[in-house]
Amino acid sequence: MIDIIRDLFQESQVRKQRLDNLDVDQKSRNRTSDLKNELRELEQKHEQLKLVTLAFWSLLRDHTGLMESDLKKYVDNIDLMDGKKDGKKALSKEKSNCSSCKRIILSSALVCVYCGTQNATNTGPFDRA
């Protein structure tokens, strides 16, 4: 009799573990799908940025007579603005006060993390870049 009870208990534990495994598998598939979608969106944004950058460069080159070497020099100078030649622009760590709640926030923030007010110091076209 005890053997039957033990077997029933073990069967229920095995069934529960199988269901748990199915749940984990489903969550994993969902997360993988979410990551694939995020990657597609990032790739699309990257392609759009490349297109706009190429258009800006073509417009600038055609109307000013600048050369590729001029562009390279400017890119190198801007890359070095953060002290490192690493092919990227470091995020600003400068701080400012929120215009509404007066708490300290990063100057690069779009909105105040405390009260949600739009950051008045973040008004330039490249402040978030």
N, CA, C and O atoms as a GROMACS GRO file, in nm:
protein
  516
    1MET      N    1   0.080  -0.119   0.000
    1MET     CA    2   0.000   0.000   0.000
    1MET      C    3   0.086   0.127   0.000
    1MET      O    4   0.057   0.221  -0.074
    2ILE      N    5   0.189   0.130   0.082
    2ILE     CA    6   0.280   0.245   0.088
    2ILE      C    7   0.349   0.263  -0.047
    2ILE      O    8   0.372   0.376  -0.090
    3ASP      N    9   0.381   0.152  -0.114
    3ASP     CA   10   0.445   0.160  -0.245
    3ASP      C   11   0.354   0.229  -0.346
    3ASP      O   12   0.400   0.309  -0.427
    4ILE      N   13   0.225   0.199  -0.342
    4ILE     CA   14   0.130   0.261  -0.434
    4ILE      C   15   0.121   0.411  -0.407
    4ILE      O   16   0.121   0.491  -0.501
    5ILE      N   17   0.112   0.449  -0.282
    5ILE     CA   18   0.105   0.592  -0.246
    5ILE      C   19   0.231   0.664  -0.290
    5ILE      O   20   0.225   0.775  -0.343
    6ARG      N   21   0.348   0.600  -0.266
    6ARG     CA   22   0.475   0.660  -0.307
    6ARG      C   23   0.480   0.675  -0.459
    6ARG      O   24   0.524   0.779  -0.509
    7ASP      N   25   0.435   0.573  -0.532
    7ASP     CA   26   0.435   0.579  -0.678
    7ASP      C   27   0.343   0.691  -0.728
    7ASP      O   28   0.380   0.766  -0.819
    8LEU      N   29   0.225   0.702  -0.669
    8LEU     CA   30   0.133   0.810  -0.708
    8LEU      C   31   0.194   0.948  -0.682
    8LEU      O   32   0.183   1.039  -0.764
    9PHE      N   33   0.258   0.962  -0.567
    9PHE     CA   34   0.323   1.088  -0.534
    9PHE      C   35   0.434   1.120  -0.634
    9PHE      O   36   0.446   1.233  -0.680
   10GLN      N   37   0.516   1.019  -0.667
   10GLN     CA   38   0.624   1.039  -0.762
   10GLN      C   39   0.570   1.074  -0.900
   10GLN      O   40   0.626   1.159  -0.970
   11GLU      N   41   0.462   1.008  -0.941
   11GLU     CA   42   0.401   1.039  -1.070
   11GLU      C   43   0.351   1.184  -1.074
   11GLU      O   44   0.368   1.254  -1.174
   12SER      N   45   0.290   1.228  -0.965
   12SER     CA   46   0.242   1.366  -0.962
   12SER      C   47   0.360   1.464  -0.965
   12SER      O   48   0.351   1.570  -1.027
   13GLN      N   49   0.469   1.429  -0.898
   13GLN     CA   50   0.589   1.516  -0.900
   13GLN      C   51   0.649   1.521  -1.040
   13GLN      O   52   0.692   1.627  -1.086
   14VAL      N   53   0.654   1.407  -1.108
   14VAL     CA   54   0.707   1.402  -1.245
   14VAL      C   55   0.619   1.485  -1.337
   14VAL      O   56   0.671   1.562  -1.418
   15ARG      N   57   0.485   1.472  -1.326
   15ARG     CA   58   0.392   1.549  -1.407
   15ARG      C   59   0.412   1.699  -1.383
   15ARG      O   60   0.415   1.778  -1.477
   16LYS      N   61   0.425   1.736  -1.258
   16LYS     CA   62   0.446   1.877  -1.223
   16LYS      C   63   0.576   1.928  -1.284
   16LYS      O   64   0.581   2.039  -1.336
   17GLN      N   65   0.682   1.849  -1.276
   17GLN     CA   66   0.812   1.889  -1.332
   17GLN      C   67   0.804   1.905  -1.484
   17GLN      O   68   0.863   1.997  -1.540
   18ARG      N   69   0.731   1.815  -1.550
   18ARG     CA   70   0.714   1.825  -1.695
   18ARG      C   71   0.641   1.954  -1.732
   18ARG      O   72   0.678   2.023  -1.827
   19LEU      N   73   0.537   1.986  -1.657
   19LEU     CA   74   0.463   2.110  -1.683
   19LEU      C   75   0.552   2.232  -1.659
   19LEU      O   76   0.549   2.328  -1.736
   20ASP      N   77   0.630   2.227  -1.553
   20ASP     CA   78   0.724   2.337  -1.525
   20ASP      C   79   0.824   2.351  -1.639
   20ASP      O   80   0.855   2.463  -1.681
   21ASN      N   81   0.874   2.240  -1.689
   21ASN     CA   82   0.969   2.243  -1.801
   21ASN      C   83   0.905   2.301  -1.926
   21ASN      O   84   0.969   2.378  -1.998
   22LEU      N   85   0.780   2.264  -1.953
   22LEU     CA   86   0.709   2.320  -2.068
   22LEU      C   87   0.694   2.471  -2.054
   22LEU      O   88   0.709   2.545  -2.151
   23ASP      N   89   0.664   2.517  -1.932
   23ASP     CA   90   0.649   2.660  -1.906
   23ASP      C   91   0.781   2.733  -1.930
   23ASP      O   92   0.784   2.840  -1.991
   24VAL      N   93   0.890   2.675  -1.882
   24VAL     CA   94   1.022   2.736  -1.900
   24VAL      C   95   1.057   2.739  -2.049
   24VAL      O   96   1.109   2.839  -2.098
   25ASP      N   97   1.027   2.631  -2.120
   25ASP     CA   98   1.054   2.627  -2.265
   25ASP      C   99   0.975   2.736  -2.338
   25ASP      O  100   1.029   2.802  -2.426
   26GLN      N  101   0.849   2.753  -2.301
   26GLN     CA  102   0.766   2.854  -2.365
   26GLN      C  103   0.818   2.994  -2.336
   26GLN      O  104   0.825   3.078  -2.426
   27LYS      N  105   0.855   3.020  -2.212
   27LYS     CA  106   0.912   3.152  -2.177
   27LYS      C  107   1.041   3.177  -2.253
   27LYS      O  108   1.067   3.288  -2.298
   28SER      N  109   1.121   3.073  -2.268
   28SER     CA  110   1.247   3.086  -2.342
   28SER      C  111   1.220   3.118  -2.489
   28SER      O  112   1.287   3.203  -2.547
   29ARG      N  113   1.123   3.049  -2.548
   29ARG     CA  114   1.088   3.077  -2.688
   29ARG      C  115   1.035   3.219  -2.704
   29ARG      O  116   1.068   3.288  -2.800
   30ASN      N  117   0.952   3.262  -2.608
   30ASN     CA  118   0.898   3.399  -2.613
   30ASN      C  119   1.010   3.502  -2.604
   30ASN      O  120   1.012   3.600  -2.678
   31ARG      N  121   1.104   3.478  -2.512
   31ARG     CA  122   1.216   3.572  -2.495
   31ARG      C  123   1.302   3.575  -2.620
   31ARG      O  124   1.347   3.681  -2.662
   32THR      N  125   1.325   3.458  -2.679
   32THR     CA  126   1.404   3.452  -2.803
   32THR      C  127   1.335   3.530  -2.913
   32THR      O  128   1.399   3.604  -2.989
   33SER      N  129   1.204   3.514  -2.922
   33SER     CA  130   1.127   3.587  -3.024
   33SER      C  131   1.134   3.737  -2.999
   33SER      O  132   1.151   3.815  -3.093
   34ASP      N  133   1.123   3.778  -2.872
   34ASP     CA  134   1.133   3.921  -2.838
   34ASP      C  135   1.270   3.976  -2.876
   34ASP      O  136   1.280   4.086  -2.931
   35LEU      N  137   1.375   3.900  -2.847
   35LEU     CA  138   1.511   3.946  -2.880
   35LEU      C  139   1.531   3.956  -3.030
   35LEU      O  140   1.597   4.048  -3.078
   36LYS      N  141   1.475   3.862  -3.105
   36LYS     CA  142   1.485   3.868  -3.252
   36LYS      C  143   1.416   3.993  -3.305
   36LYS      O  144   1.467   4.060  -3.394
   37ASN      N  145   1.298   4.024  -3.248
   37ASN     CA  146   1.226   4.145  -3.290
   37ASN      C  147   1.306   4.271  -3.256
   37ASN      O  148   1.314   4.362  -3.338
   38GLU      N  149   1.364   4.276  -3.138
   38GLU     CA  150   1.446   4.392  -3.099
   38GLU      C  151   1.566   4.406  -3.191
   38GLU      O  152   1.602   4.517  -3.231
   39LEU      N  153   1.628   4.294  -3.226
   39LEU     CA  154   1.743   4.299  -3.316
   39LEU      C  155   1.702   4.350  -3.453
   39LEU      O  156   1.773   4.431  -3.512
   40ARG      N  157   1.587   4.305  -3.505
   40ARG     CA  158   1.538   4.354  -3.634
   40ARG      C  159   1.515   4.505  -3.630
   40ARG      O  160   1.550   4.576  -3.724
   41GLU      N  161   1.455   4.553  -3.521
   41GLU     CA  162   1.430   4.696  -3.508
   41GLU      C  163   1.560   4.775  -3.504
   41GLU      O  164   1.571   4.879  -3.568
   42LEU      N  165   1.658   4.725  -3.429
   42LEU     CA  166   1.788   4.793  -3.422
   42LEU      C  167   1.858   4.793  -3.558
   42LEU      O  168   1.918   4.893  -3.598
   43GLU      N  169   1.849   4.681  -3.629
   43GLU     CA  170   1.910   4.675  -3.762
   43GLU      C  171   1.843   4.774  -3.856
   43GLU      O  172   1.910   4.839  -3.936
   44GLN      N  173   1.710   4.786  -3.847
   44GLN     CA  174   1.638   4.881  -3.931
   44GLN      C  175   1.679   5.025  -3.897
   44GLN      O  176   1.702   5.105  -3.988
   45LYS      N  177   1.687   5.057  -3.769
   45LYS     CA  178   1.730   5.191  -3.729
   45LYS      C  179   1.873   5.219  -3.776
   45LYS      O  180   1.904   5.329  -3.822
   46HIS      N  181   1.959   5.119  -3.765
   46HIS     CA  182   2.097   5.134  -3.810
   46HIS      C  183   2.102   5.163  -3.959
   46HIS      O  184   2.177   5.250  -4.003
   47GLU      N  185   2.023   5.090  -4.038
   47GLU     CA  186   2.021   5.113  -4.182
   47GLU      C  187   1.967   5.252  -4.214
   47GLU      O  188   2.018   5.318  -4.305
   48GLN      N  189   1.866   5.298  -4.140
   48GLN     CA  190   1.812   5.432  -4.162
   48GLN      C  191   1.917   5.538  -4.130
   48GLN      O  192   1.932   5.636  -4.202
   49LEU      N  193   1.990   5.518  -4.020
   49LEU     CA  194   2.095   5.614  -3.983
   49LEU      C  195   2.206   5.616  -4.088
   49LEU      O  196   2.258   5.723  -4.120
   50LYS      N  197   2.242   5.501  -4.140
   50LYS     CA  198   2.343   5.497  -4.246
   50LYS      C  199   2.295   5.574  -4.369
   50LYS      O  200   2.372   5.649  -4.430
   51LEU      N  201   2.170   5.555  -4.405
   51LEU     CA  202   2.114   5.623  -4.522
   51LEU      C  203   2.114   5.774  -4.502
   51LEU      O  204   2.156   5.848  -4.592
   52VAL      N  205   2.067   5.821  -4.388
   52VAL     CA  206   2.062   5.965  -4.361
   52VAL      C  207   2.203   6.023  -4.355
   52VAL      O  208   2.228   6.132  -4.406
   53THR      N  209   2.295   5.950  -4.292
   53THR     CA  210   2.434   5.997  -4.283
   53THR      C  211   2.496   6.010  -4.422
   53THR      O  212   2.563   6.108  -4.452
   54LEU      N  213   2.472   5.910  -4.505
   54LEU     CA  214   2.525   5.915  -4.642
   54LEU      C  215   2.464   6.031  -4.720
   54LEU      O  216   2.533   6.098  -4.796
   55ALA      N  217   2.334   6.055  -4.700
   55ALA     CA  218   2.269   6.167  -4.768
   55ALA      C  219   2.327   6.300  -4.722
   55ALA      O  220   2.355   6.388  -4.804
   56PHE      N  221   2.345   6.316  -4.590
   56PHE     CA  222   2.406   6.439  -4.538
   56PHE      C  223   2.546   6.459  -4.594
   56PHE      O  224   2.581   6.569  -4.637
   57TRP      N  225   2.626   6.355  -4.593
   57TRP     CA  226   2.762   6.366  -4.643
   57TRP      C  227   2.762   6.402  -4.791
   57TRP      O  228   2.839   6.488  -4.834
   58SER      N  229   2.675   6.338  -4.869
   58SER     CA  230   2.670   6.368  -5.013
   58SER      C  231   2.630   6.513  -5.036
   58SER      O  232   2.689   6.581  -5.120
   59LEU      N  233   2.531   6.560  -4.962
   59LEU     CA  234   2.487   6.699  -4.974
   59LEU      C  235   2.600   6.795  -4.937
   59LEU      O  236   2.628   6.891  -5.009
   60LEU      N  237   2.665   6.769  -4.826
   60LEU     CA  238   2.774   6.854  -4.780
   60LEU      C  239   2.891   6.854  -4.878
   60LEU      O  240   2.944   6.959  -4.913
   61ARG      N  241   2.930   6.736  -4.923
   61ARG     CA  242   3.041   6.724  -5.017
   61ARG      C  243   3.010   6.796  -5.148
   61ARG      O  244   3.095   6.869  -5.200
   62ASP      N  245   2.888   6.777  -5.200
   62ASP     CA  246   2.852   6.835  -5.330
   62ASP      C  247   2.841   6.986  -5.325
   62ASP      O  248   2.864   7.053  -5.426
   63HIS      N  249   2.805   7.042  -5.208
   63HIS     CA  250   2.783   7.186  -5.200
   63HIS      C  251   2.898   7.263  -5.136
   63HIS      O  252   2.896   7.386  -5.136
   64THR      N  253   2.997   7.195  -5.082
   64THR     CA  254   3.106   7.267  -5.017
   64THR      C  255   3.243   7.233  -5.074
   64THR      O  256   3.339   7.307  -5.052
   65GLY      N  257   3.254   7.125  -5.146
   65GLY     CA  258   3.383   7.086  -5.198
   65GLY      C  259   3.470   7.011  -5.098
   65GLY      O  260   3.588   6.986  -5.124
   66LEU      N  261   3.414   6.975  -4.982
   66LEU     CA  262   3.490   6.897  -4.883
   66LEU      C  263   3.523   6.760  -4.941
   66LEU      O  264   3.453   6.709  -5.028
   67MET      N  265   3.631   6.702  -4.890
   67MET     CA  266   3.678   6.572  -4.939
   67MET      C  267   3.661   6.467  -4.828
   67MET      O  268   3.638   6.501  -4.712
   68GLU      N  269   3.674   6.340  -4.866
   68GLU     CA  270   3.667   6.230  -4.769
   68GLU      C  271   3.771   6.249  -4.657
   68GLU      O  272   3.744   6.219  -4.541
   69SER      N  273   3.888   6.300  -4.694
   69SER     CA  274   3.993   6.320  -4.594
   69SER      C  275   3.951   6.424  -4.490
   69SER      O  276   3.984   6.412  -4.372
   70ASP      N  277   3.876   6.527  -4.534
   70ASP     CA  278   3.824   6.628  -4.440
   70ASP      C  279   3.727   6.563  -4.341
   70ASP      O  280   3.733   6.588  -4.221
   71LEU      N  281   3.639   6.480  -4.393
   71LEU     CA  282   3.543   6.411  -4.308
   71LEU      C  283   3.615   6.321  -4.208
   71LEU      O  284   3.580   6.319  -4.090
   72LYS      N  285   3.713   6.248  -4.256
   72LYS     CA  286   3.788   6.158  -4.168
   72LYS      C  287   3.854   6.235  -4.055
   72LYS      O  288   3.853   6.191  -3.940
   73LYS      N  289   3.911   6.352  -4.087
   73LYS     CA  290   3.976   6.435  -3.986
   73LYS      C  291   3.875   6.479  -3.879
   73LYS      O  292   3.905   6.475  -3.760
   74TYR      N  293   3.756   6.522  -3.923
   74TYR     CA  294   3.653   6.564  -3.828
   74TYR      C  295   3.605   6.448  -3.741
   74TYR      O  296   3.585   6.463  -3.620
   75VAL      N  297   3.586   6.332  -3.803
   75VAL     CA  298   3.543   6.214  -3.728
   75VAL      C  299   3.647   6.180  -3.623
   75VAL      O  300   3.613   6.151  -3.508
   76ASP      N  301   3.774   6.182  -3.661
   76ASP     CA  302   3.881   6.151  -3.564
   76ASP      C  303   3.883   6.252  -3.450
   76ASP      O  304   3.899   6.213  -3.334
   77ASN      N  305   3.867   6.380  -3.481
   77ASN     CA  306   3.867   6.484  -3.377
   77ASN      C  307   3.750   6.467  -3.280
   77ASN      O  308   3.767   6.479  -3.159
   78ILE      N  309   3.633   6.438  -3.334
   78ILE     CA  310   3.517   6.418  -3.247
   78ILE      C  311   3.532   6.292  -3.164
   78ILE      O  312   3.492   6.290  -3.048
   79ASP      N  313   3.588   6.187  -3.223
   79ASP     CA  314   3.611   6.063  -3.150
   79ASP      C  315   3.704   6.087  -3.031
   79ASP      O  316   3.688   6.025  -2.926
   80LEU      N  317   3.800   6.175  -3.047
   80LEU     CA  318   3.897   6.203  -2.941
   80LEU      C  319   3.844   6.299  -2.833
   80LEU      O  320   3.913   6.324  -2.734
   81MET      N  321   3.724   6.354  -2.851
   81MET     CA  322   3.671   6.450  -2.755
   81MET      C  323   3.655   6.390  -2.615
   81MET      O  324   3.662   6.462  -2.516
   82ASP      N  325   3.634   6.259  -2.607
   82ASP     CA  326   3.621   6.196  -2.476
   82ASP      C  327   3.753   6.141  -2.425
   82ASP      O  328   3.759   6.073  -2.323
   83GLY      N  329   3.862   6.171  -2.500
   83GLY     CA  330   3.995   6.129  -2.455
   83GLY      C  331   4.039   5.994  -2.508
   83GLY      O  332   4.153   5.954  -2.485
   84LYS      N  333   3.952   5.923  -2.577
   84LYS     CA  334   3.987   5.791  -2.631
   84LYS      C  335   3.949   5.782  -2.778
   84LYS      O  336   3.841   5.826  -2.818
   85LYS      N  337   4.040   5.726  -2.857
   85LYS     CA  338   4.007   5.700  -2.998
   85LYS      C  339   3.956   5.556  -3.004
   85LYS      O  340   4.032   5.461  -3.021
   86ASP      N  341   3.823   5.544  -2.990
   86ASP     CA  342   3.764   5.410  -2.983
   86ASP      C  343   3.644   5.393  -3.077
   86ASP      O  344   3.576   5.291  -3.072
   87GLY      N  345   3.620   5.492  -3.163
   87GLY     CA  346   3.512   5.480  -3.260
   87GLY      C  347   3.374   5.505  -3.203
   87GLY      O  348   3.274   5.472  -3.266
   88LYS      N  349   3.367   5.565  -3.084
   88LYS     CA  350   3.236   5.596  -3.028
   88LYS      C  351   3.243   5.721  -2.944
   88LYS      O  352   3.349   5.763  -2.898
   89LYS      N  353   3.125   5.781  -2.925
   89LYS     CA  354   3.114   5.902  -2.845
   89LYS      C  355   3.067   5.862  -2.706
   89LYS      O  356   2.964   5.796  -2.692
   90ALA      N  357   3.141   5.900  -2.606
   90ALA     CA  358   3.104   5.866  -2.468
   90ALA      C  359   2.982   5.947  -2.428
   90ALA      O  360   2.968   6.064  -2.464
   91LEU      N  361   2.892   5.884  -2.352
   91LEU     CA  362   2.777   5.956  -2.300
   91LEU      C  363   2.822   6.060  -2.199
   91LEU      O  364   2.916   6.038  -2.122
   92SER      N  365   2.756   6.171  -2.201
   92SER     CA  366   2.789   6.279  -2.109
   92SER      C  367   2.750   6.239  -1.967
   92SER      O  368   2.642   6.185  -1.944
   93LYS      N  369   2.838   6.266  -1.874
   93LYS     CA  370   2.809   6.242  -1.733
   93LYS      C  371   2.782   6.374  -1.661
   93LYS      O  372   2.776   6.379  -1.538
   94GLU      N  373   2.766   6.483  -1.740
   94GLU     CA  374   2.739   6.613  -1.680
   94GLU      C  375   2.601   6.610  -1.614
   94GLU      O  376   2.509   6.542  -1.660
   95LYS      N  377   2.590   6.684  -1.507
   95LYS     CA  378   2.465   6.687  -1.432
   95LYS      C  379   2.406   6.826  -1.435
   95LYS      O  380   2.476   6.926  -1.450
   96SER      N  381   2.274   6.830  -1.420
   96SER     CA  382   2.203   6.958  -1.411
   96SER      C  383   2.088   6.940  -1.313
   96SER      O  384   2.060   6.829  -1.268
   97ASN      N  385   2.021   7.048  -1.283
   97ASN     CA  386   1.905   7.043  -1.193
   97ASN      C  387   1.778   7.041  -1.276
   97ASN      O  388   1.765   7.113  -1.375
   98CYS      N  389   1.683   6.958  -1.234
   98CYS     CA  390   1.552   6.954  -1.299
   98CYS      C  391   1.486   7.090  -1.283
   98CYS      O  392   1.489   7.149  -1.175
   99SER      N  393   1.425   7.140  -1.390
   99SER     CA  394   1.361   7.271  -1.384
   99SER      C  395   1.235   7.271  -1.297
   99SER      O  396   1.189   7.376  -1.254
  100SER      N  397   1.180   7.153  -1.272
  100SER     CA  398   1.058   7.145  -1.193
  100SER      C  399   1.084   7.110  -1.047
  100SER      O  400   1.049   7.187  -0.957
  101CYS      N  401   1.147   6.994  -1.022
  101CYS     CA  402   1.165   6.950  -0.882
  101CYS      C  403   1.302   6.987  -0.826
  101CYS      O  404   1.328   6.968  -0.707
  102LYS      N  405   1.390   7.040  -0.912
  102LYS     CA  406   1.523   7.089  -0.872
  102LYS      C  407   1.621   6.978  -0.829
  102LYS      O  408   1.728   7.007  -0.777
  103ARG      N  409   1.585   6.851  -0.849
  103ARG     CA  410   1.676   6.743  -0.814
  103ARG      C  411   1.783   6.729  -0.922
  103ARG      O  412   1.763   6.772  -1.036
  104ILE      N  413   1.895   6.669  -0.887
  104ILE     CA  414   2.006   6.654  -0.981
  104ILE      C  415   1.978   6.537  -1.074
  104ILE      O  416   1.944   6.427  -1.031
  105ILE      N  417   1.993   6.563  -1.207
  105ILE     CA  418   1.975   6.461  -1.309
  105ILE      C  419   2.088   6.472  -1.410
  105ILE      O  420   2.158   6.573  -1.415
  106LEU      N  421   2.108   6.368  -1.491
  106LEU     CA  422   2.207   6.374  -1.598
  106LEU      C  423   2.160   6.472  -1.705
  106LEU      O  424   2.042   6.475  -1.740
  107SER      N  425   2.252   6.551  -1.758
  107SER     CA  426   2.217   6.647  -1.862
  107SER      C  427   2.166   6.578  -1.988
  107SER      O  428   2.088   6.636  -2.063
  108SER      N  429   2.209   6.454  -2.010
  108SER     CA  430   2.168   6.381  -2.130
  108SER      C  431   2.031   6.316  -2.117
  108SER      O  432   1.980   6.262  -2.215
  109ALA      N  433   1.970   6.319  -1.998
  109ALA     CA  434   1.839   6.257  -1.977
  109ALA      C  435   1.731   6.331  -2.054
  109ALA      O  436   1.733   6.454  -2.061
  110LEU      N  437   1.636   6.258  -2.111
  110LEU     CA  438   1.525   6.320  -2.181
  110LEU      C  439   1.427   6.383  -2.083
  110LEU      O  440   1.377   6.493  -2.105
  111VAL      N  441   1.400   6.310  -1.975
  111VAL     CA  442   1.307   6.358  -1.873
  111VAL      C  443   1.368   6.334  -1.735
  111VAL      O  444   1.458   6.252  -1.720
  112CYS      N  445   1.318   6.406  -1.637
  112CYS     CA  446   1.361   6.387  -1.499
  112CYS      C  447   1.311   6.252  -1.451
  112CYS      O  448   1.193   6.221  -1.464
  113VAL      N  449   1.400   6.172  -1.394
  113VAL     CA  450   1.361   6.040  -1.345
  113VAL      C  451   1.277   6.049  -1.219
  113VAL      O  452   1.214   5.950  -1.180
  114TYR      N  453   1.274   6.164  -1.155
  114TYR     CA  454   1.199   6.180  -1.031
  114TYR      C  455   1.057   6.231  -1.055
  114TYR      O  456   0.962   6.180  -0.994
  115CYS      N  457   1.042   6.329  -1.142
  115CYS     CA  458   0.909   6.388  -1.159
  115CYS      C  459   0.854   6.377  -1.302
  115CYS      O  460   0.736   6.404  -1.324
  116GLY      N  461   0.938   6.337  -1.399
  116GLY     CA  462   0.891   6.317  -1.536
  116GLY      C  463   0.891   6.441  -1.623
  116GLY      O  464   0.849   6.434  -1.739
  117THR      N  465   0.936   6.554  -1.570
  117THR     CA  466   0.941   6.678  -1.648
  117THR      C  467   1.049   6.668  -1.756
  117THR      O  468   1.157   6.614  -1.732
  118GLN      N  469   1.018   6.720  -1.876
  118GLN     CA  470   1.116   6.718  -1.984
  118GLN      C  471   1.239   6.798  -1.943
  118GLN      O  472   1.227   6.906  -1.884
  119ASN      N  473   1.356   6.744  -1.974
  119ASN     CA  474   1.482   6.806  -1.936
  119ASN      C  475   1.505   6.931  -2.021
  119ASN      O  476   1.524   6.921  -2.142
  120ALA      N  477   1.503   7.046  -1.960
  120ALA     CA  478   1.520   7.173  -2.031
  120ALA      C  479   1.662   7.190  -2.086
  120ALA      O  480   1.680   7.264  -2.183
  121THR      N  481   1.761   7.124  -2.029
  121THR     CA  482   1.899   7.138  -2.077
  121THR      C  483   1.927   7.049  -2.196
  121THR      O  484   2.032   7.061  -2.258
  122ASN      N  485   1.835   6.960  -2.230
  122ASN     CA  486   1.853   6.865  -2.339
  122ASN      C  487   1.772   6.910  -2.459
  122ASN      O  488   1.670   6.848  -2.493
  123THR      N  489   1.816   7.019  -2.524
  123THR     CA  490   1.738   7.077  -2.633
  123THR      C  491   1.807   7.069  -2.768
  123THR      O  492   1.741   7.089  -2.871
  124GLY      N  493   1.936   7.042  -2.772
  124GLY     CA  494   2.007   7.037  -2.900
  124GLY      C  495   1.981   6.908  -2.976
  124GLY      O  496   1.939   6.809  -2.917
  125PRO      N  497   2.006   6.909  -3.107
  125PRO     CA  498   1.977   6.790  -3.188
  125PRO      C  499   2.067   6.672  -3.154
  125PRO      O  500   2.031   6.558  -3.185
  126PHE      N  501   2.181   6.695  -3.093
  126PHE     CA  502   2.274   6.584  -3.064
  126PHE      C  503   2.289   6.558  -2.914
  126PHE      O  504   2.379   6.483  -2.874
  127ASP      N  505   2.205   6.616  -2.832
  127ASP     CA  506   2.215   6.597  -2.688
  127ASP      C  507   2.194   6.451  -2.648
  127ASP      O  508   2.250   6.406  -2.548
  128ARG      N  509   2.114   6.378  -2.724
  128ARG     CA  510   2.086   6.238  -2.690
  128ARG      C  511   2.176   6.142  -2.768
  128ARG      O  512   2.168   6.021  -2.747
  129ALA      N  513   2.259   6.193  -2.854
  129ALA     CA  514   2.344   6.105  -2.937
  129ALA      C  515   2.457   6.047  -2.856
  129ALA      O  516   2.538   5.972  -2.909
   0.00000   0.00000   0.00000
